[in-house]
């Protein structure tokens, strides 16, 4: 099978890994605006050679789709998989007249209150036009049905993780003697800061965020007298995340909406217990009380109770860590997710 993967916005961490896995038995090409030296990734020039938000990409989609059309007329793929609504727009236009099925994955938060109305209309149109739409979790499947995507066209395939890189054994960053918590990403990190007030024995590390969000969180920590217990790391390279995760006692992932839940999965694969918001993909991946804990992010005392319970019980922490690593490896490995995607492709092409 000749598989074309389209990512106009940016490559997610699992995209190259899944492409490599699919390429073991198929021809796979990833088309993106980003200049990259990753094997199997083809650069399609469109707009300035800088990272752009999806909304800022819109004026350059015609150029991107024209570049795709030129390449696909020369070498027609058997199936196209578009990641994000901007990629879907370009893929549908670029494949016009080629009779190639388009499979769509949305990287949105599927939250009507935060999605601009024009984008939501585009997502609805793309979802109905695509031959198959892949949801990352059951919550997203329900949202796609509400958007008007036929249920028969939807397949639930979660995001995969590299379980060889994210694993229990391996090097870790140095750390002090105090219990150490990690929140990955700035969205929802304020809930972790509030919870820290009720866990005086622990420190909190926050990875991710731009200058504005970092200053906001730093100010919040200062307001509550936590400045010396909250460390802002800023953007951490994905290649360094396994070392960072293995250096902490617990990982918190508390965004209100969770389209993929990748951070929680990667922590689970490292054998680190997770306290996650009871939303979106977390509801599928985190088995409450077995591989981690689920909680409402706006309940800091409940989060703090979970933290203290895990920090105070090494046996429970170890048991949850082993169960989490086993679930991540058996259900969310890139190898398994690639096989599930391939079944969707084959069904779509049949």
Residue pairs with C-beta under 8 A, 6 or more apart in sequence:
1 26
1 27
1 78
1 79
1 342
1 345
1 346
1 349
2 26
2 27
2 75
2 76
2 77
2 78
2 79
3 22
3 26
3 27
3 28
3 29
3 77
3 78
3 79
3 81
3 345
4 29
4 31
4 72
4 77
4 79
4 80
4 81
4 91
4 100
5 15
5 19
5 28
5 29
5 30
5 31
5 80
5 81
5 82
5 83
6 30
6 31
6 32
6 68
6 80
6 81
6 82
6 83
6 87
6 88
6 90
6 91
6 94
7 15
7 30
7 31
7 32
7 34
7 82
7 83
7 84
7 87
8 32
8 33
8 46
8 57
8 61
8 64
8 84
8 86
8 87
8 90
9 33
9 52
9 53
9 54
9 57
9 83
9 84
9 86
9 87
9 107
10 32
10 34
10 51
11 30
11 32
11 34
11 36
11 38
11 41
12 83
12 107
12 159
12 260
12 262
13 162
13 238
13 262
14 159
14 160
14 161
14 162
14 262
14 334
14 337
15 30
15 83
16 30
16 38
16 40
16 41
17 160
17 162
17 334
18 160
18 334
18 337
18 338
18 341
19 28
19 30
19 40
19 41
20 28
20 39
20 40
21 334
21 335
21 338
22 28
22 338
22 341
22 342
23 40
26 342
28 40
29 40
29 41
29 42
29 77
30 38
30 40
30 41
30 42
31 41
31 42
31 44
31 68
31 71
32 41
32 42
32 43
32 44
33 43
33 44
33 45
33 46
33 47
33 52
33 57
33 60
33 64
34 41
34 43
34 51
35 43
35 49
36 43
42 71
44 64
44 67
44 68
44 71
45 63
45 67
46 60
46 61
46 63
46 64
46 67
47 57
47 59
47 60
47 63
47 64
52 60
54 84
54 85
54 86
54 119
55 116
55 119
57 64
57 86
58 86
61 86
61 89
61 90
61 93
62 93
64 90
64 94
65 89
65 90
65 91
65 93
65 94
66 94
67 94
68 90
68 91
68 93
68 94
68 95
69 93
69 94
69 95
69 96
72 94
72 95
72 98
72 100
73 98
76 98
76 100
77 100
78 100
78 345
78 349
79 100
79 101
79 102
79 103
79 345
79 348
79 349
80 91
80 95
80 100
80 101
80 102
80 103
81 102
81 103
81 104
81 105
81 134
81 341
81 345
82 88
82 90
82 91
82 92
82 102
82 103
82 104
82 105
82 126
82 130
83 105
83 107
84 105
84 106
84 107
84 108
85 106
85 108
85 119
85 122
85 123
85 126
88 102
88 104
88 106
88 126
88 130
89 122
89 126
91 102
91 104
92 102
92 126
92 129
92 130
95 102
101 131
101 132
101 348
101 349
102 129
102 130
102 131
103 130
103 131
103 132
103 133
103 134
103 344
103 345
103 348
104 126
104 127
104 130
104 132
104 133
104 134
105 133
105 134
105 136
106 123
106 127
106 133
106 140
106 144
106 259
107 259
107 260
108 115
108 119
108 123
108 259
109 115
109 257
109 259
110 139
110 140
110 143
110 144
110 257
110 259
111 257
112 120
114 257
115 123
120 147
123 147
124 147
124 148
124 149
127 133
127 144
127 147
127 148
127 149
128 148
128 149
128 150
130 153
131 153
131 348
132 153
132 154
132 155
132 344
132 347
132 348
133 144
133 149
133 153
133 154
133 155
134 154
134 155
134 156
134 157
134 341
134 344
135 141
135 144
135 154
135 155
135 156
135 157
136 156
136 157
136 158
136 159
136 259
136 260
136 261
136 281
137 156
137 158
137 258
137 259
137 260
137 261
137 280
137 281
137 283
137 284
137 285
138 156
138 283
138 284
139 279
139 280
139 281
139 283
139 284
140 156
140 259
140 280
140 281
141 154
141 156
144 154
145 151
145 154
155 340
155 344
155 347
157 337
157 340
157 341
157 344
158 260
158 261
158 281
158 284
158 285
158 331
158 332
158 337
159 260
159 261
159 262
159 265
159 281
159 332
159 337
160 332
160 333
160 334
160 335
160 336
160 337
160 338
161 262
161 265
161 266
161 269
161 328
161 332
161 333
161 334
162 334
163 269
163 328
163 329
163 332
163 333
163 334
165 239
165 242
166 241
166 242
166 245
166 266
166 269
166 270
166 328
167 242
167 269
167 270
167 271
167 325
167 329
168 246
168 270
168 271
168 321
168 325
170 242
170 243
170 246
170 270
171 243
171 246
172 243
172 244
172 246
172 247
173 243
173 244
173 246
173 247
174 247
175 247
175 248
176 203
178 201
178 202
178 203
179 199
179 201
179 202
179 203
179 249
179 250
179 311
180 202
180 203
180 204
180 205
180 247
180 248
180 249
181 192
181 196
181 199
181 202
181 203
181 204
181 205
181 248
181 249
181 250
181 251
181 252
181 307
182 204
182 205
182 206
182 207
182 244
182 245
182 248
182 250
182 251
182 252
182 267
183 189
183 192
183 204
183 205
183 206
183 207
183 251
183 252
183 253
183 254
184 207
184 208
184 241
184 251
184 252
184 253
184 263
184 267
185 207
185 208
185 209
185 253
185 255
185 263
186 206
186 208
186 209
186 210
186 213
186 214
186 217
187 255
187 256
188 253
188 254
188 255
188 256
188 277
188 297
189 206
189 209
189 213
189 217
189 254
190 216
190 217
190 220
191 254
191 277
191 297
191 298
191 300
191 303
192 204
192 206
192 252
192 254
192 303
193 204
193 217
193 220
193 221
193 224
193 226
193 230
194 224
194 300
195 252
195 300
195 301
195 303
195 304
195 307
196 202
196 204
196 224
196 226
196 229
196 230
196 304
197 224
197 226
197 300
197 304
198 300
198 301
198 304
198 305
198 308
199 304
199 307
199 308
199 311
201 311
202 229
202 249
202 307
202 311
203 229
203 230
203 231
204 226
204 229
204 230
204 231
205 230
205 231
205 233
205 244
205 248
206 217
206 230
206 231
206 232
206 233
207 233
207 234
207 235
207 236
207 241
207 244
208 233
208 234
208 235
208 236
209 217
209 232
209 234
209 235
214 232
214 234
217 230
217 232
218 227
218 230
218 232
221 227
221 229
221 230
233 244
236 244
241 266
242 266
242 270
245 251
245 266
245 267
245 270
245 272
246 270
246 272
248 272
249 272
249 273
249 310
249 311
249 317
250 272
250 273
250 274
250 275
250 307
250 310
250 311
250 317
251 263
251 264
251 267
251 272
251 273
251 274
251 275
252 274
252 275
252 276
252 303
252 307
253 261
253 263
253 264
253 267
253 274
253 275
253 276
253 277
253 282
254 275
254 276
254 277
254 297
254 303
255 277
255 279
255 297
256 277
256 279
256 297
256 298
257 279
257 280
258 276
258 277
258 279
258 280
258 281
258 282
259 280
259 281
260 281
261 276
261 280
261 281
261 282
261 284
261 285
261 286
264 274
264 276
264 281
264 282
264 285
264 286
264 292
265 285
265 328
265 332
266 328
267 274
267 324
268 274
268 285
268 286
268 291
268 292
268 324
268 325
268 327
268 328
269 324
269 325
269 328
269 329
269 332
270 325
271 321
271 322
271 324
271 325
272 321
272 324
273 292
273 293
273 310
273 317
273 320
273 321
273 324
274 286
274 291
274 292
274 293
274 324
275 292
275 293
275 295
275 303
275 306
275 307
275 310
276 282
276 286
276 292
276 293
276 294
276 295
277 294
277 295
277 296
277 297
278 288
278 294
278 295
278 296
279 297
282 294
283 294
285 291
285 327
285 328
285 331
285 332
286 292
286 293
286 294
287 323
287 327
288 294
290 320
290 323
291 320
291 323
291 324
291 327
292 320
292 324
293 306
293 310
295 302
295 303
295 306
296 302
297 303
309 316
310 316
310 317
310 320
311 317
330 336
